[in-house]
Amino acid sequence: MSIFIRYMFFLLFSPLLIAGLDDCTTTWCSKGGPIIRFPFRNKFLQTEHCSYPGFNLYRNKSNETVLELPFSVKLVVKKIDYVSQIIHLYDPDGCLPQKLLYLNLSASPFHFFENPLYDYVLFNCSATNRDMDSIIHCPAVVGYQVYAIPFYSDTYIDKYPLTSCTKIHEISVPWYTFDQNDLHLKWLEPYCGHCEVHRKICSLDTNKSGTQCTSKPKIHRSGTICAFLSVGTLVALYYVYSSSRIKKENQATIEKFLEDYRALKPTRFSYAEIRMITNQFSEKLGEGGYGTVYKGKLSNEIYVAVKVLNNFKGNGEEFIIEVGTIGRIHHVNVVRLVGYCADGFRRALVCEFLPNDSLEKFIFQAGSKRNTLGWKKLQDIALGIAKGIEYLHQGCDQQILHFHIKPHNILLDHNFNPKICDFGLAKLCCKEQSGVSMTAARGTIGYIAPEVLSRNFGRVSYKSDVYSFGMLLLEMVGGRKNNDLTANASQVYFPEWIFNQLSQGEELHIRIEEGIHGRLHQTVLAVISEAE
């Protein structure tokens, strides 16, 4: 209903706007701002034939009317006197002298209203000189002060004590420029003063070489407006109907899927129950591109993680993928789905809560040169992740390709056993398929296999997850993130770094302790050499 109301509001007012803007009638950029008519135009609402070159106005983010002058000098319009052809401007930043340093009126239709102009030379001095009264407050840098010295001759400048000063600019401006934040500019062409005096409309003549005055026409547009309203109303109604139908179809698809899925026995929660479980979403665990995760409690002893999906993301495809994928998986190294919520367009996933957060937290702490888990535990975690990936690829009826293997998506339980989570990007395929088709790359930069980014590297298959797992292993062993942009630029991308090291016969310089950890080092090197 809210969409319909917005469209009807638009339809009621847009004919009036179109009726006015199409024939260049009076408009404005902002509420309370100056009236805009020829030779000016509203840059984003009126076409170029409504104005004279160089007379473009627009509204900024602060809802102010702005005139842009050469070169990129933007001043706010306070008032436009169409009879005298004078525009009153000011600097919204409160530093008009700064803007004047870059102003070039010779390339615009405007010139200074006040005459005569005075020549000044601006000096930047490292210390305040009490003997000089030509100080200006901007532009200035801490520890420096800018002085505007009148320029009558070189000998006149020499009279000033300009020690520790540097000449920065010469400028010709009205006398009041350095004391006020206002600027008055006048335009001579096009000349419309005679039209304004007689309350007529000024516009370019047919030859585009001069101006002409025409009487203000009477508006007879009721038929046009009615026709526009009729057509527009039909368009709006069709849009509302189509939007509602698409949403209902998406919801029906989800409901049908959940009905077929009920036999697998995950619990379906209402949105009210989700609010109770999360204590009104009081404890936020994290946030991602598809939703926000909250901590919840089913009973005094059972804690869960509730992922509330963004209802404006897609058509529910990610929700179906996650429920359909996690719900059919029962493995010690994959996060277990406890339940879900599909209450209207509100969707959520309820998964087991893992108290030790993600692997990313433990691999490498900022400022530390050693991991915090120990190499034996890291080896156990790596094996657990490998078993989970193997189960996804070989242990289910259909092969599940995760496409998002990275430390952030590896959660750790109370015994630091790893569990793979976040199946929003996963794809299902038959085990006999040699590859899967993809319309766009998916995953996180640094962990995405080359073939996912470009088909020139081959077909996308389960090996794409193996590549991501390899990047994860290198990150665990190497003690730095493989997409760490703070590292040496030549060592940011792990595969290129490893290839360069091995091709030059050099060690990988991975920090490994002796004993059992040395065997881990040899294992990693063997895997790398075999892959090469």
LINQUIRA-V101261 format. One line per field, one symbol per residue. phi: phi as a letter, one per 30 degrees, with the letter a starting at -180 (. if undefined). psi: psi as a letter, one per 40 degrees, with the letter a starting at -180 (. if undefined). burial: + if it has 24 or more other ideal C-beta (glycine too) atoms within 12 Angstrom, else -. Layout:
phi=???
psi=???
burial=???
This chain:
phi=.dddddddddddcdddddddddcidebacbdidddcaeddadecbbddddbcejcccaccdcicdbcccdchccbddcabcdddhbccbadddibdeddddcdbddcbdcbdddbdccdbcccccdbdcddcccdbdadacejbbcccceccaddddddddcdhbbdcacbcbdddedcbccbccbbcbddbeddddchcdcaddddicbcbcbdddddbbddddddddddddddddddddddddddddddddddddddddeddiddccddddddddchihdcdclbbdclccbdbbdadcccbcccddddccicjdddddddddddccbbdcbecddaabbciccbacccdccdcicdedcdadeiccbdccjdddddddddddddddddddbccecdccdibdaedcccbddciddbdbicdcdbcadddddabcbdadbkcejcddedddbddckddadddddddddddddddddiaddcddddeedbdceedddeddddcicddhcdbddidddddeddddddddddd
psi=ddddddddddddddddddddddffihaidiheiihhiheiihdediideeiihefhiihadefihhhhihhfhhihhdihhddefhhhiihdefgddddddehgedeieiihdiiiiihihhhhieihheehefiieiiiiheiihhhhhhdiddddeeigfifihhdihihiidedeeieihhiiidhihedddddefihhiiideeeaiihiihiihgedddddddddddddddddddddddddddddddddddddddeddefihhiidddddddefffdhhdihadeaihihihdadehiihhhhiheehafedddddddddddehgidfhhhhdaihggbehiihhiihhdeaidddedhiheieiiedidddddddddddddddddddeeidihhhdefhiddehihadefhihhagfdeiiiiideheiiihdiiiahhdehiddddheeeaihaddddddddddddddddeeihefheeihdeedhddddddddddefiiefhhhiabdddddddddddddddd.
burial=------+---+--++----++-+++++++---++-++++++++-++---+++-++++++----++++++---++++++-+-+--++++++++--+++++++-+-+--++++++------++++++------+-+++-++-----+++++++-----+--+-+--+--++-++++--++--+++++++--+++--++----++++------+----------------++--+---+-------------++--+--++--+----++++-+--+--++------++-+-+++++++-+----+++++++-+----+-++++++++++++-+-++++++++++--++++++++++--++++-+++------+-+-+-++++++-++++++++++--+--+++++++++++++++--++++++++++++++------+-+---+++-++++-++-------++++++++++++++++++++++++-------+-+++-++--+------+-+-+-------++--++--+----
